[in-house]
Amino acid sequence: LALFDHESITLAILNVSAHYAVQPRLPADDTMTFDQLVPRLRSYIPGIRTVVGCTSTGIIGRVSGSSVDEVQNKPGVSLTLFVLPKGVEARAFHMTEDDLPDLDAAPSTWQTRLLSLGESSRKHDKELAQITSTVQGMFLFAHRTFSRDDSLNAFLRGADFAFPCVKVGAVAGGVGPVGSERLFATLRRDVLRRDAPSAYSEGIVGVLLLDDSPKPQIRLSSLNSNAARPVGPLFEIMRCSGNVVQNLALVTSPGRSSGSVLSGGGALRHVFESCTEEERKLIQNGLVYSGFSSSTFDDQLSDDNVLLRQILGIESKEGHLAVENGNLRPGQHFRFFVADTKTAQHRLQTRLTAYKASQLQQKFGVSDDSAKDKNSAESARFETCGAVIFTDEMRGRRLFRDPNWEADQISQFVGGSGSISVSGMFSGMELCPPGGGLDVLPTSLHFFSCVVAILSVRASSDSSSG
């Protein structure tokens, strides 16, 4: 930390291994607990205003040299420090289930609570209108208990309603019982109080990136890649309740379903009987997942719109199938998936290659569509300065059998020679738009995925002009 200009660091993303939660103290100091971690960090970096993050089952960062290492299922800390351009502010928030506005609340209600503004007044309304238009992106970190019911989905719908910008993040990971995780956030009221604990055991924390420059100085984008391949036919949800699939119908062609209806459990049995021996072993070993479309308007189920979920169980009498955090609706497409290392590798490399190709097109002003030339020219004025990885705790060495494979791939494509910061965490679940890329909305909850948040800044030559 002595190498940094402390006064210039405005934001820190802090990810701490949850393995410390089963110990009474953090090993670096036998008197320090999670509640004292952020105050201690801010004493080391006096100029820092905002810290945000959570506990996780593993961390990603540069341990030694220029390589990016994955430290999984053992103690570790990852600290990402941001020197934001002039005119850019990082403002943190914390919300619990009780803080969530009603479903019919106006966008201004969500904006006020997330921006930590006072009660409505003429001054408040003017400030709200000015600030809302400056939000360029959000990092989010949710507690596991917040994601178990519909609270997280309700938050994401409201946040998208209030701020139509890219949002990326994760559900905190834990190695102990549910509830042992911690969230970290330095709220606006605590910026001047370095001794404020800034640790929370419920709800969701996050940071809004505000940019009031005449030309936006920062840009947040995302990539998303899951690690499962489809098995069996495509179904349409006919009846469901919350996260429970009651009846499914086979899809015979786009927009058309067969007359035969199966229970959720019956559909899984149908798939099991028709799949290969290798796929049967994966299903028997519990490496089978459900996937459904992010919208009822999607005609197909693809990598860009599928939302993967764990299967919680099958009800013995009716055969209803329960999935984790489903929030299902009739009309959605539904399919079963199995874990597959080769698919995961190919899909991530394909996403990263497409990202690199788009970077080169923007840099040299090449576009496949003349209508995109203006956007391409604008994108060319931004340079990638860092990437934050949120990868599922079921991935890493457990999936690829090779330590650092995923971090190496991302660092190579996004981080280049090592001059760009690459860090992150192993998460319980991941948050980003379906498919990532240029999509902004809706922000969705993902499982068994790798999400890469890419932060870019306007090139210095362009910032000085105009």
Buried (B, 14 or more C-beta within 10 A) or exposed (E): EEEBEEEEBBBBBBBBBBBBBEEEEBEEEEEBBBBBBBBBBBEEBEEBBBBBBBBBBBBBBBEEEEEBBBBBBEBBBBBBBBBBBEBBBBBBBBBBBEBBBEEEBEBBBBBBBBBBBEEEEEEBEEBBEEBBEBBBBBBBBBBBBBBEEBBBBBBBBBBBBBBEBBBBBBBBBBBEEEEBBBBBBBBBEBBEEBEBBBBBEBBBBBBBBBBEBEEBBBBBBBBBBBBBBBBBBBBBBBBBEEBBBBBBBBBEEEEEBEEEBBBBBBBBEBBBEEBEEEBBEBBEEEBBBBBBBBEEEBEEBEBBBBBBBBBBEBBEEBBBBBBBBBBBEEBBBBBBBBBBBEBBBEBBBEBBEEBBEBBEBBEEEEBEEEEEEEEBEBBBBBBBBBBBBBBBBBBBBEBBEEBBBBBBBBBBBBBEEBEBBBBBBBBBBBBBBBBBBEBBBBBBBBBBBBBBBBBBBBEEEBBEEE
